[in-house]
């Protein structure tokens, strides 16, 4: 998220990256981590 916070990438690019990581990570025991990151991304989007 630091690239997004610095303004180096836009929200669309950030969310695409998250979706790719999420598809990969769901094969692991990572539900809580994925939901935490999703909430951070969503909150940032709706607050801007």
KAWOFEN-V235612 format. One record per helix or strand of 2 or more residues. SS is the DSSP state (alpha for helix, beta for strand). FROM is the first residue (numbers start at 1). TO is the last residue. If there is no record, write none. Layout:
((SS,FROM,TO) (SS,FROM,TO))
This chain:
((alpha,2,5) (alpha,11,25) (alpha,31,47))
